[in-house]
């Protein structure tokens, strides 16, 4: 049995790849993949448009009316948001934990320009109409303008060989929304 560092950061992607490759005894292939993915992440980030000020994005984790969280520092979502040249709304609003239950005050203070959710989370609140009934959503720039990006969760919150594709998808959806 092998245990890996559970931290999910962009800087840790190459180390995670190397650790898995070392555990499997394919060190050279792991090094090659780690180097390729590191280069791909750099290339993808160079393609992302800059905005001044940067967009403020909130990642919401929703599971119906029972679980409604906003991401903050150390969530992994903050790394993904930063990777697309934006500012994590939860972190900027001063949240102290990786995830915090959503309150109308927290949403309004976070003042996101864009909301990112997993598609299944949006479905769990009955789509955009249901999302807009969550207290505080309509009072944010993202809620007023319906700037909502949904993504498949398979690669959203994990960091590994598909991270460049995830960054590209989030950037495309964010800057085209």
N, C-alpha and C positions, 0 to 999 in steps of 0.2 A: 504494500500500500504506500502511495506517495501523496504527500500533502503539498499543496502549492499556496503561495501567498494569495490571499483573497482580494487584495487591493486591486481596484479597477481604475487605472490611469493610463493616459496615452504614453507617458514615459515608461510605464511598466510592460507595455505590449511585447517588446523585444525580449525582455527578461523572462516573461511567461512562456514565450515560444521556445526559448533556449531551455528552460526548465523541463518542459514536456519532451523536447527532443532528447535531452540528456537522460531522462527517465526511460525513454524508449531505446536508448543506445544509438541514436542517429544524430550525433552532435554536429557533424559537418552540414547535414541537410537542415538542421535547426538553425545553424548560424547563417546559412544562405537565405532561408526564409525570413529570419529576423531582420537581416540587412535589407532584403527586398521590401518587406512591410514597412520598415522605418522610412525608407526612401519614398514609398508610395504615400505614406501619411504626409510627409513633407510636401510632395508634389500636389496632393489634393488640397492641402491647406493653402498653397500658393495660388490656386485657382479661385478661391473664394473671394467675392467682392468685399471691399471694405466700406463700411458706413460710418458716418460721423454725425452724431454719436453712434456707437455700436448698438445694434438691436438688443433689446432686453427680452430674453426668452425665459418662460417658466415651463418646467417640465412637471406635469401633473400625473400622478399615479392614481387611477380611479378603479374601484371595484364596486360598482353600484353606489348606494347611499351609505354603505357601512364603512368603506375605506376610501378616503379622499385625502391625498397627501400632495404636498408641494416639495420639490427637491431643493436642497440647499448645499452647503459646502461638504465635500467628501462623498457625495451621492453617486458619483460616476456620471450622472446626467450633467453635472456642472462641468465635467471634463469635456463631454461631447459638445455642450453648448459653447464653451470656450474654443473648442477646435474649429467651430464654424464661424469664428470671428465675432461672436456675440457675447453678451454678458448674462450670467445666470441671475435671473430676477430674484430668486430666493436668497442667494448669497448676497446680492447687492442690497436687499432689504434687511440684511442683518440676521437672518436665521442662523441659529447656532448648530443645528443638527442636520445630518444628511437628508432626512425627511421629516416634515412637520405636518400635522393635521391642518387641513385647509380651514381657514377662517376668512370671513369677508374682509376683516382688517388686514390680514396677512396678504391676501390677494391685491387689495387696493394699494397697500404699501409697496408691494413688489412691482406694481405698475408694468406688467409685461406688454410688449408690443406683439408678441407671438406666443401662443400656447402650443406645446408639443405634448401629445398623448399617444399611448399605444392604441391601435385601432380597437382592440378588445376592451380597453378602458372606456373609450368613447361609446362603444356599443352598450356597455354595462349601465350607462346613464341615459340610454335611449337617444343617442346621437347628439347632434349639435343643439337641437331644441332642448334636450334634457340638460346638456352642459350649461346652457345659458340660464338655467333655473338655479344653479348652485350660487348661493349668496356671494356677491362680490365679483363674479365673473363679468357681468354686464358693465360694471363700473371700471373695468380695466380697458386700456387702449385695444388690447387683443380681443376682448369681448365685444366692445363697441363696433370694431371693424370686422369681426368674425375671422380673424387671422388665426386659424387653427390648423395645425399640421398633425397628421396621424401617420404612424409608422408601424410596421410589423415588429413585434417584440423579439423575434428570434435573434437579432443582432444588436438591438437597441441598447441593452444594458450590460453587454459583455464586451470585453476587449480582447482581440485576438487577430488572426489572419484576415478576417473580414472587416476589420476596423476602417480601412480606407474606403471601402464601399459604403459603410454606414455613414461616415462623415460626408461623403459625396451625396448620399440620399437626403440626409438632413439638410445640408446646405441647399440643394436643389429645391426641396420642398419649402424651405424657409424663405429663400430669396425670390421664389416664384409665387409665393402665396399672397 
